[in-house]
Amino acid sequence: MSQFSNGYSRRKFLITAGVSAASTIFLKGCLGNPPEPTANTGSSPATTAVPVANISPEQAPEVTKIKLGFIPIVESAPLIIAKEKGFFAKYGMSNVEVSKQANWASARDNVTIGSDGGGIDGGQW
């Protein structure tokens, strides 16, 4: 027992923990550079021009306007990221709106109503 406790002391533990905490603060700065500031041209990022993919007319979407709902859980990430990165616009759906839904029941009801009636057209499910 005394053999084990001779190698480790409270002081050594506190020094090691302090060095570890300090090194994580220094390494936090190594994660990458912050984004470059952009000039404010008065347009939001959602309205910036996105180059359209080279798709044939038979592969083009039937509609370009759609309202999609999502429940704020991890599974909604692809839908939200696709909207923010401009993937919908890139593939011909220029007017896509994502709408947060309160719960599964309201999402179900809003799909039944449809976007013309103030609901949604589809979602993450």
N, C-alpha and C positions, 0 to 999 in steps of 0.2 A: 504494500500500500504506500509506504513512504517513498519507494522507488518511483512510482508513478507521479506522486505529487511534487517531487523535486524538480521534474522537467517543466512543470506548468505552475505558474503562479498567477495570482490575481493581477498583478502589475503587468506581466507579460500578456495576459489576455486583453487587458484594457488598451495596451499599446497596439496590439495586433488589430483589435476592433477599430481603434481610431485611425490607423493607417489605411485599413480597408475602406472605411467611410470616406476618408479624404481622397483616396484614389478613385472611388466611384464618382465623386464630384468632378475631378479632373478629367476622367474619361468621358463624362457626359458631353463635354465640349468637343470630343473627337467624333461624335456621331455624324457630323456633316455640317455643311455650311447652311445658314438660313437662306431662304429664297431671296432672290434679288428683288428689290422694290421696282414696281412697274409704274409707268406714268399713268395717271388716271385720265382716261379719255372720255369718261362719262358713260361708258357702257359696262354692263356687268359681265362677269366671266361667262355667264350662261348664254349671252348673246354674241360671243365672239364667233367668227367664221371658222367652221370646221371643214377641212377638205372632205369631199364626198368620195366614198369608195367607188371603185370602178365596177359597178354591178350591171348586169344585163337587165333589160326591161321586164323579162319574165321573172326575175328574182326580186324586183322592186316590191316594197310593201304595198298592200292594197290601200292602206290609210296612212296619213302622215301626222294626224292629230289623235292623241290617245291620252287618257288619264289613268295612271296606275296607282294603286294603293299599296301601302306596306304597313306591317305591324313593326314597331320599333324594337326588333330583336336582331340577333346576329345574322340570321338568314336573309335579312333585307339588304345586307351590304352590297351584293352584286347589282341589285337594282339601282341603288343610290349612287354607287360608283360609276355605273354605266351612264347615268344621267349627267353626273358631274364631269366625266371625262369626254363627253360628247359622242359616245358610241351610237346612240340612237340617231343623231343627226348625220353621222358619218355614213350610216346605212340607209338613209332616205326618210327617216322619221323625224322631221324637223320640229314638230310641235308636241313634245312629250312632257307631261306634267306628272310628278310623283307627289302623292298625297298621303300624309300620315293618318292612319286609322286608329281609333281608340281601342278597339278590341276585335276579336274574330267575328263576333256577331254583327257589329256595325259594318265591318268589311263585307260580310256576306250580304247584308241588306243593301249596301251601296252598290255592289255588283249587280244585284237584282234591279235596282233603280236605273243604273247606267249613267254615263257622263252627261247625256242630254237632259236628264232629270236632276242633275246636281250630284250624282253618285260617281262611281268609277267604272272603268271598262275592264279592268283586270288587276292582277297584283302578283305578289311574290309566291303565292301558293300555286 
